[in-house]
Amino acid sequence: MRVLFLSPGDLEAQLERLPLAAAIGRDLNASIQVACPLAAAPLWKLLPVVEKQLPFEFEGVTLADWANLMGCVREPDFQACLNFASGWNLDLLLSLSHIPVRVARGGFSCTAPVAADAPAQEFLKPLGLQSDQDQICISLPPKALEQARSKQPDGDGPLLLLAPSQTPQDWSEQHWSALEEAVRGRITGGRCQRLQSGSIVQQTAQVASADGVVSSSAVASGLAKCCGVSVVELQQLAPGQALAALPLESVLKALGIA
């Protein structure tokens, strides 16, 4: 079985869809092709069930661009399409395709509609599946993992990776530094490291190599979930409140070291 994903959007959006592909590959023994922005292609490569990535930017494209994309996926025999894109030109081409199940939030090419405000997991229901975040299986290159481990602080104690969002609304640097001090002081051999800049593969390797993550970054939180690494999301500790006002004690309690 083959399934086509049409997946526009930023890395945060792509991370929401990885578990869907993992579930389809696992439960339906399917192989998957993904049309996604070029920047997201390396992320999809980490999922073994994805046999091919088709770089496509989605924004400002013409009917000819859509036709070229559909030409690239015409040869394989797709049984389903999970379409997270929209537009009449795409609908026209999909409606002319031979893909029998076309899941989308709307559009005249859709055969299995999903509510406009429904989470991404709802796209699995027309296929008779449910998303299980814990069962996702990312496969990282051994070299990337080795490089990530080589840059970790010395010691063999548990490593907590800190992933600030680097936005004006983020937790203050004073709080992040105080968290580092608390971890080192309250956990025997405890180590802290900041998530470093780099490619999405390098950052995923940093996350996968950690024992836990504290994050105010949606991308880092998504990577942690996809890697099966425990994550404390600061936004979840301060729902409806300014993140800057979140006290350190709340984070320490979430980590079990208050």
For each residue, the residues with C-beta under 8 A, 3 or more apart:
1: 28 29 30 31 79 80
2: 30 31 32 33 76 77 78 79
3: 21 24 28 30 31 32 33 78 79 80 81 82
4: 32 33 34 35 73 78 80 81 82 99
5: 17 20 21 32 33 34 35 36 81 82 84
6: 35 81 82 83 84 85 90
7: 13 14 17 34 35 36 40 82 84 85
8: 13 36 37 58 59 84 85
9: 12 13 14 37 84
10: 13 14 40
11: 14 15 39 40 43 200 219 222
12: 9 15 16 218 219 222
13: 7 8 9 10 16 17 84
14: 7 9 10 11 17 18 36 40 43 44
15: 11 12 18 43 219 222 223 225 226
16: 12 13 19 119 120 222
17: 5 7 13 14 20 21 82 84 120
18: 14 15 21 22 43 44 47 136 138 226
19: 16 22 23 121 131 132 133 135 136 226
20: 5 17 23 24 82 120 121 123 124 131
21: 3 5 17 18 24 25 32 34 44 47 49 50
22: 18 19 25 26 47 49 135 136 137
23: 19 20 26 27 124 129 130 131 132 135
24: 3 20 21 27 28 30 32 49 124 127 129
25: 21 22 28 29 30 31 32 47 48 49 50
26: 22 23 29 49 135 137
27: 23 24 129
28: 1 3 24 25 127 129
29: 1 25 26
30: 1 2 3 24 25 49 79
31: 1 2 3 25 49 50 51
32: 2 3 4 5 21 24 25 47 49 50 51
33: 2 3 4 5 50 51 52 53 54 73 76 78
34: 4 5 7 21 44 50 52 53 54
35: 4 5 6 7 53 54 55 56 69 73
36: 5 7 8 14 40 41 44 53 54 55 56
37: 8 9 40 41 55 56 57 58
38: 41 55 57
39: 11 42 200
40: 7 10 11 14 36 37 43 44 200
41: 36 37 38 44 45 53 55
42: 39 45 46 199 200 201
43: 11 14 15 18 40 46 200 201 204
44: 14 18 21 34 36 40 41 47 50 53
45: 41 42 50 53
46: 42 43 138 139 140 201 204
47: 18 21 22 25 32 44 50 136 137 138 139
48: 25 137 139
49: 21 22 24 25 26 30 31 32
50: 21 25 31 32 33 34 44 45 47 53
51: 31 32 33
52: 33 34
53: 33 34 35 36 41 44 45 50
54: 33 34 35 36 69 72 73
55: 35 36 37 38 41
56: 35 36 37 61 65 69
57: 37 38 60 61
58: 8 37 61 85
59: 8
60: 57
61: 56 57 58 65 66 89
62: 65 66 89
63: 66 67 89 92
64: 67 68
65: 56 61 62 68 69
66: 61 62 63 69 70 87 89 90 93
67: 63 64 70 71 93
68: 64 65 71 72
69: 35 54 56 65 66 72 73
70: 66 67 73 74 93 94 97
71: 67 68 74
72: 54 68 69
73: 4 33 35 54 69 70 76 78
74: 70 71 97
75:
76: 2 33 73
77: 2 98
78: 2 3 4 33 73 81 97 98 99
79: 1 2 3 30 99 100 101
80: 1 3 4 99 100 101 102 103 126 127
81: 3 4 5 6 78 94 97 99 101 102 103
82: 3 4 5 6 7 17 20 103 104 123
83: 6 90 94 102 103 104 107 109 110
84: 5 6 7 8 9 13 17 104 105 120 123
85: 6 7 8 58 90
86: 90 91 104 105 106 107
87: 66 90 91 107
88: 91 92 107 108
89: 61 62 63 66 92 93
90: 6 66 83 85 86 87 93 94 107 109
91: 86 87 88 94 95 107 108 109 110
92: 63 88 89 95 96 109
93: 66 67 70 89 90 96 97 109
94: 70 81 83 90 91 97 99 102 107 109
95: 91 92 108 109
96: 92 93
97: 70 74 78 81 93 94 102
98: 77 78
99: 4 78 79 80 81 94 102
100: 79 80 111
101: 79 80 81 111 112 126 127
102: 80 81 83 94 97 99 109 110 111 112
103: 80 81 82 83 110 111 112 113 114 123 126 127
104: 82 83 84 86 107 109 110 112 113 114
105: 84 86 110 113 114 115 116 118
106: 86 110 113 116
107: 83 86 87 88 90 91 94 104 110
108: 88 91 95
109: 83 90 91 92 93 94 95 102 104
110: 83 91 102 103 104 105 106 107 113
111: 100 101 102 103
112: 101 102 103 104 126
113: 103 104 105 106 110
114: 103 104 105 118 122 123 125 126
115: 105 118 122
116: 105 106
117:
118: 105 114 115 122
119: 16 122
120: 16 17 20 84 123 131
121: 19 20 124 130 131
122: 114 115 118 119 125
123: 20 82 84 103 114 120 126
124: 20 23 24 121 127 129 130 131
125: 114 122 128 129 130
126: 80 101 103 112 114 123
127: 24 28 80 101 103 124
128: 125
129: 23 24 27 28 124 125
130: 23 121 124 125
131: 19 20 23 120 121 124
132: 19 23 135 136
133: 19 136 225 226
134: 228
135: 19 22 23 26 132
136: 18 19 22 47 132 133 225 226 228
137: 22 26 47 48
138: 18 46 47 204 208 226 227
139: 46 47 48
140: 46 144 145 201 204 205 208
141: 144 145 201 205
142: 145 146
143: 146 147
144: 140 141 147 148 201 202 204 205
145: 140 141 142 148 149 205 208 209
146: 142 143 149 150
147: 143 144 150 151 202 205
148: 144 145 151 152 202 205 206 208 209
149: 145 146 152 209
150: 146 147
151: 147 148 193 196 206
152: 148 149 159 191 193 209
153: 159 191 192 193
154:
155: 189 191
156: 189
157: 187 188 189 190 191
158: 187 189 190 191 211 212
159: 152 153 191 192 193 209 210 211 212
160: 183 190 191 192 193 210 211 212 213 214 255
161: 192 193 194 195 206 207 210 212 213 214 220
162: 176 179 180 192 193 194 195 213 214 215
163: 194 195 207 213 214 215 216 217 220 221
164: 170 171 176 194 195 216 217
165: 169 170 215 216 217 218
166: 170 217
167: 170
168:
169: 165 242 243 244
170: 164 165 166 167 216 243 244
171: 164 175 176 216 234 243 244 246
172: 175 176 244
173: 176 177
174: 177 178
175: 171 172 178 179 246 248 251
176: 162 164 171 172 173 179 180
177: 173 174 180 181
178: 174 175 181 182 248
179: 162 175 176 182 183 192 214 248 251 252
180: 162 176 177 183 184 192
181: 177 178 184 185
182: 178 179 185 186 248 252 257
183: 160 179 180 186 187 190 191 192 255 257
184: 180 181 187 190 191 192
185: 181 182 190
186: 182 183 190 252 257
187: 157 158 183 184 190 257
188: 157
189: 155 156 157 158
190: 157 158 160 183 184 185 186 187
191: 152 153 155 157 158 159 160 183 184
192: 153 159 160 161 162 179 180 183 184
193: 151 152 153 159 160 161 162 206 210
194: 161 162 163 164
195: 161 162 163 164 203 206 207 217 220
196: 151 202 203 206
197: 203
198: 202 203 206
199: 42 202 203
200: 11 39 40 42 43 203 204
201: 42 43 46 140 141 144 204 205
202: 144 147 148 196 198 199 205 206
203: 195 196 197 198 199 200 206 207 219 220 223
204: 43 46 138 140 144 200 201 207 208 223 226 227
205: 140 141 144 145 147 148 201 202 208 209
206: 148 151 161 193 195 196 198 202 203 209 210
207: 161 163 195 203 204 210 213 220 223 224 227 229
208: 138 140 145 148 204 205 227 229
209: 145 148 149 152 159 205 206
210: 159 160 161 193 206 207 213 229
211: 158 159 160 229 230
212: 158 159 160 161 229 230 231 232 255
213: 160 161 162 163 207 210 220 221 224 229 230 231 232
214: 160 161 162 163 179 231 232 234 251 255
215: 162 163 165 220 221 224 231 232 233 234
216: 163 164 165 170 171 233 234 235 243
217: 163 164 165 166 195 220 221
218: 12 165 221 222
219: 11 12 15 203 222 223
220: 161 163 195 203 207 213 215 217 223 224 231
221: 163 213 215 217 218 224 225 231 233
222: 11 12 15 16 218 219 225 226
223: 15 203 204 207 219 220 226 227
224: 207 213 215 220 221 227 229 230 231
225: 15 133 136 221 222 228 229 231
226: 15 18 19 133 136 138 204 222 223
227: 138 204 207 208 223 224
228: 134 136 225
229: 207 208 210 211 212 213 224 225
230: 211 212 213 224
231: 212 213 214 215 220 221 224 225
232: 212 213 214 215 236 237 251 254 255
233: 215 216 221 236 237
234: 171 214 215 216 237 238 243 246 251
235: 216 238 239 243
236: 232 233 239
237: 232 233 234 246 250 251 254
238: 234 235 241 242 243 245 246 250
239: 235 236
240:
241: 238 245 246
242: 169 238 245 246
243: 169 170 171 216 234 235 238 246
244: 169 170 171 172
245: 238 241 242
246: 171 175 234 237 238 241 242 243 250 251
247: 250 251
248: 175 178 179 182 251 252
249: 252 253 258
250: 237 238 246 247 253 254
251: 175 179 214 232 234 237 246 247 248 254 255
252: 179 182 186 248 249 255 257 258
253: 249 250 256 258
254: 232 237 250 251
255: 160 183 212 214 232 251 252 258
256: 253
257: 182 183 186 187 252
258: 249 252 253 255
